[in-house]
Amino acid sequence: MDVLVCYDVRTDTPEGRRRLRRIAKVCEDYGQRVQYSVFECTIGDALLMRFLAQCRKIVSIDEDSLRIYRLRGGRKDAVTVIGRDGYIDFTAPLVV
């Protein structure tokens, strides 16, 4: 399934800046960054559960926000981009 992951981490403390770096690293492991705090991921149910477990260990539920949107019909049907789109379709054939 395709999901959109968005986060907002409070960064006015050293701990917050550390959480921001850690959550960004976890998101990079599962998808690709399309904006500063927004990632698009193609992920199965089992990997999504693992991703959520990792995020729960990092995010402060009192100070931060992590949102996951399931893109019904996939990215192709759910996303309209105006301007630069740095998305790379890793499921497409690779031409060398």
C-alpha positions as CSV (number, residue, x, y, z in Angstrom):
1,M,0.0,0.0,0.0
2,D,1.1,3.6,-0.5
3,V,1.1,5.8,2.6
4,L,2.0,9.4,3.2
5,V,3.9,10.1,6.5
6,C,3.9,13.6,7.9
7,Y,5.5,14.7,11.2
8,D,5.9,17.8,13.3
9,V,8.4,17.5,16.1
10,R,9.0,20.2,18.6
11,T,12.6,21.3,18.2
12,D,13.1,24.1,20.7
13,T,15.1,21.7,23.0
14,P,18.1,19.4,22.3
15,E,15.9,16.4,23.0
16,G,13.4,17.6,20.4
17,R,16.1,18.1,17.7
18,R,17.3,14.6,18.5
19,R,13.8,13.2,18.1
20,L,13.5,15.0,14.8
21,R,16.7,13.5,13.4
22,R,15.7,10.0,14.6
23,I,12.2,10.1,13.2
24,A,13.6,11.4,9.8
25,K,16.1,8.5,9.7
26,V,13.3,5.9,10.4
27,C,11.2,7.5,7.6
28,E,14.1,7.4,5.2
29,D,14.4,3.6,5.9
30,Y,10.8,3.0,4.7
31,G,10.2,5.6,2.0
32,Q,11.4,8.7,0.2
33,R,11.3,12.3,1.4
34,V,9.1,14.5,-0.8
35,Q,9.2,17.5,1.5
36,Y,11.1,18.4,4.7
37,S,8.7,16.5,7.0
38,V,6.7,14.5,4.5
39,F,7.6,11.0,3.2
40,E,5.9,8.7,0.7
41,C,6.2,5.0,1.4
42,T,5.2,1.9,-0.4
43,I,4.9,-0.6,2.4
44,G,3.1,-3.8,3.3
45,D,1.0,-4.3,6.5
46,A,3.8,-6.1,8.4
47,L,6.4,-3.4,7.6
48,L,3.9,-0.7,8.5
49,M,3.4,-2.3,11.9
50,R,7.2,-2.4,12.4
51,F,7.5,1.2,11.2
52,L,4.8,2.3,13.7
53,A,6.5,0.5,16.5
54,Q,9.8,2.3,15.8
55,C,8.0,5.6,15.6
56,R,6.2,5.1,18.9
57,K,9.6,4.7,20.6
58,I,10.8,8.0,19.3
59,V,7.8,10.4,19.2
60,S,6.8,12.4,22.3
61,I,3.0,12.0,22.4
62,D,2.8,15.3,24.5
63,E,4.9,17.4,22.1
64,D,5.1,15.9,18.6
65,S,2.7,14.7,15.9
66,L,3.1,11.9,13.4
67,R,0.3,11.4,10.8
68,I,0.0,8.5,8.4
69,Y,-2.4,8.7,5.5
70,R,-3.3,5.6,3.4
71,L,-3.4,6.6,-0.3
72,R,-6.3,4.7,-1.6
73,G,-5.7,3.6,-5.2
74,G,-2.0,4.3,-4.8
75,R,0.1,7.4,-5.3
76,K,-0.6,7.6,-9.0
77,D,-4.3,8.2,-8.3
78,A,-4.1,10.1,-5.1
79,V,-1.3,12.7,-5.7
80,T,-1.3,15.8,-7.8
81,V,2.0,17.7,-7.9
82,I,2.3,21.3,-9.0
83,G,6.0,22.2,-9.4
84,R,9.1,20.1,-8.9
85,D,8.4,16.4,-8.1
86,G,11.5,14.5,-6.9
87,Y,9.6,11.3,-6.5
88,I,11.4,8.2,-8.0
89,D,9.2,5.2,-8.8
90,F,11.4,2.3,-7.6
91,T,8.9,-0.2,-8.9
92,A,9.4,0.9,-12.5
93,P,11.9,-0.8,-14.8
94,L,15.5,0.3,-14.3
95,V,17.3,1.4,-17.4
96,V,21.1,1.3,-17.2
